[in-house]
Amino acid sequence: MANPLQFLSQVRSEVGKISWPTRREVLLTTGMVFVMAALTALFFSLVDWVIRFGVAQIIG
């Protein structure tokens, strides 16, 4: 079992090694996530429409 003060010292040392993203990188990747989510929603909406149309043609 490690000493709590030694543990906190090690945590502080490890946090200092983290490479934090810049504001520009965060905004860019967030934008990419929104674009990909919109494209995915569009794709699945199109697939849903095609399947619904096909089933409607078969059923009548």
C-alpha positions as CSV (number, residue, x, y, z in Angstrom):
1,M,0.0,0.0,0.0
2,A,1.5,3.3,-1.1
3,N,1.6,6.4,1.0
4,P,-1.3,8.8,-0.1
5,L,1.0,11.7,-0.4
6,Q,3.4,9.7,-2.6
7,F,0.4,8.6,-4.7
8,L,-0.7,12.2,-5.2
9,S,2.8,13.2,-6.2
10,Q,2.9,10.4,-8.8
11,V,-0.5,11.5,-10.1
12,R,0.7,15.1,-10.5
13,S,3.8,13.8,-12.3
14,E,1.7,11.7,-14.7
15,V,-0.8,14.5,-15.4
16,G,2.2,16.7,-16.5
17,K,3.0,14.2,-19.2
18,I,-0.4,14.5,-20.9
19,S,-0.4,16.1,-24.3
20,W,-3.6,18.2,-24.2
21,P,-5.2,19.1,-27.6
22,T,-5.3,22.7,-28.7
23,R,-8.6,24.6,-29.0
24,R,-8.4,24.4,-32.8
25,E,-8.0,20.6,-32.7
26,V,-11.0,20.2,-30.3
27,L,-13.2,22.4,-32.6
28,L,-12.0,20.6,-35.7
29,T,-12.7,17.1,-34.4
30,T,-16.0,18.2,-32.9
31,G,-17.1,19.5,-36.3
32,M,-16.0,16.3,-37.9
33,V,-18.1,14.3,-35.4
34,F,-21.2,16.4,-36.2
35,V,-20.6,16.0,-40.0
36,M,-20.2,12.2,-39.7
37,A,-23.3,12.0,-37.5
38,A,-25.3,13.9,-40.0
39,L,-24.0,11.8,-42.9
40,T,-24.8,8.6,-40.9
41,A,-28.3,9.8,-40.2
42,L,-28.8,10.7,-43.9
43,F,-27.6,7.2,-44.9
44,F,-29.9,5.3,-42.6
45,S,-32.8,7.5,-43.5
46,L,-32.3,6.7,-47.1
47,V,-31.9,3.0,-46.4
48,D,-35.1,3.1,-44.3
49,W,-37.0,4.8,-47.1
50,V,-35.8,2.2,-49.6
51,I,-36.8,-0.7,-47.4
52,R,-40.2,0.9,-46.6
53,F,-40.8,1.5,-50.3
54,G,-39.9,-2.0,-51.2
55,V,-42.1,-3.5,-48.5
56,A,-45.0,-1.3,-49.6
57,Q,-44.6,-2.5,-53.2
58,I,-44.6,-6.2,-52.1
59,I,-47.5,-5.9,-49.7
60,G,-49.5,-3.8,-52.1
